[in-house]
């Protein structure tokens, strides 16, 4: 089996763990472990921590080391440096909002599986040529939502998507019903107010709701 095929299988296994991958923006790394434990307890083990705050890498490191059952990944990966730093921190997968030739070259050289973002059929075709069969559709709602993604199912049957961007608990079922969708990504499981308040029971309840979507 090729390295790319192996990494694609790892991505698929991660995306199939639950109907939703929470997209987390975390400002205080001390909240990472209790937050992740709440998500796992609610049935949501794959967690994408985005590199949008200075606390992100410390949060990934803590979750990877301390939260049993969590599969922690890194989001908002833009450069080869981001990819390397995430791997060093213990991330198990990486997610990018789009792609660049340098990022894809770095991903080829890394053992960390990448879920790259696309918003057009041409981008999806270019990644398919490089061996990517699992892609992030981003930003899902502004880019065309479930109608656009559903239209790709017939001409691009080899590709499975994780749509992310503007999706809520209410709209997630419309995406999950599509034949080319494995799961969705969403930020509604870890809202800022619950993170600031340390409302871990509230986050676990949101995770249970999300788990029940399947």
N, C-alpha and C positions, 0 to 999 in steps of 0.2 A: 504494500500500500504506500502511495506517495505521502510525503509530509503534508501537502495541502489537503489531500483526502482525509488524512488523520485529523487535521485541525478542523475541517468541515464537520466531521463526525462529532468532535468535541463541542462545537458550536451548537449543532442540532440537539445533542443531549442536554445541554444547558438550557436552550430555549424551550425544550419540552418538559422541563421540570414543573412549570406552572403556567397558567394562562397569561400572567402578567409579570413583566420584569420591572420592578420599581426603579425609577430614575431619580437618584437622590442627589440633592444639593445640600452639603453639610458644612456649616460654619464652625462647629465646635467638635473636634475629634473625640471629645469625651462622651459625646452622645452616640457615637458609632456603634459600640458594642451593645448597649441596651436596645437601640433601634433595630439592629440586625437580629438580635434574639427575638424581638417581638414579631418581626416579619417571618422568621423561620417557624416560630410557634404558630403563626397564622396560616402556615402552609405555603409560604413564598420564599424559597431558598436562594434563587438567583437574584443578586442585588447589584445594580449598576451605580457605582459612586462616580459622579462626574468630576472632572478636573477643573471645576469652575471656581473653586475656593482654595486658599492656601492650606486648609485642613484636610483636603481630599486624600493625599497619599498617606498621611498618618491614620486616617480613618480606615483606609483599605488595609493597612498593615495590622491594625488592631482587630478588625473583623476576621482577617485571614488567620491570625494567631489564636483568637479567643472564642470564636463563635462556631460551635459544632453544628454541622449541617448546612452552613452558609456556603454558597458558591459566589464569591465576591468578584465583581468585574470592575473595569474602569471605563468611564464614558468621557466624551469630549476629547478623544485622542486626536491630536492634530499633527504631531511630528514624530519622528523616530525617537527623539529624546523622551517624549511622553510615553511611548510604548515601552522603552527600556526601564524608565522609572517605575511604571506600573508593574512590570514583571518583577523588579527588585522588591517591590512592596508586597508581593504575594498575590497579585490579581490572577484570576484563572481565565479571564477572557477580556477582550478590549472592544470598544464600540467607538466608531467615528461618525461625525455628522455628514461627512462626504468623503471624498478620497483625493489624493494627489499621487503622482508617480513616485515621489520619494517615500511617502508613507507606505505605499504598497510594496515597494522594494524592501523597506525595513521590516514589514510584516512577513515577507518571504524569508527573511533571515532570522526571524524570531520564532520561538516555540509557542508564543502566546497567540491563541486563535483570535482573529479579528472579525468583527461583524461590521462591515463598512456600510455607510449610508448612501442612498441614492434617491433622486427625485424624478428621474426620467427613465424611459425605456432604453435610451442610448447608454446611459451610465450603467444600467443593469446588464446590458449586453457586453459592455467592455469588461465588467467584473466577471461575468460568466466565462469569457475567453481566458481569464486568468485562473479559473478553477473555483470561483466563489459561487456556491449554490444557496447560501443563506445571507440575506441582505437586510439592512434596516431601511425602511421606507420613511424618509424624513424630509421636511416636516409633514407628517401624514395628512392632517386636516387642511392646512393651507395649500399643500401641493396637489390636492384633488380628492383626498379622502378615499372612502371605500369604493366609490365608483371608478376612480382611476385604477386603483389596485386590482379590483375585480376584472377590469378590462385587460389587464396584463396576464391573467391566469391562462388564457388560451394560447397566445403567441409565445409566452415564456413559461411553459409548464415545468421546466426543470428547477425553477427558482422558488424558494420559500422566503417569506418576509416576516419581519417584526416591525409593524408600523408604530411609529412613535412621534408625538408632537401634536398636542391639542386633543388627545383622547381622554375620555372620562369613563367612570364606571357605567354611565348610561349609554355611551356610544361604543364601548368596547365590544359588546356582543355583535354589532353590525360587522366589525372587522373580523372577529373570531369565526364568524360564519363563512367567511370566504375560503375557498379550497386551497389558496396559496398563502394563507396566514398560519404561522405556527403559534405565535403569541403576540401580545402587544406590549409596548413600553408605556409607562405612565408615571407622572410625578404626584398623582393624587394620593398615593399610599403613605407618603411621608411629608405631609404639609408642614410648612414653616411653623405654624402656631403649635402644633403637637410636638415638634422637635424642640422648640424653645421651652415649652411647658414640661417636657419630660413625660408626656402622656403616652407611655408605652402600651398601656392597655387599649388606648384608642387606636394606635397604629396596628396592634394585633387584630383588632376588630375590622379595620379596613383591609388588612391582609386576608382575613377569613372571607370577607365579601368578594374580594378579587379571586381567591382560590375557587369559590363557588361558581364562577363564570363558566368553567369547563363542565 
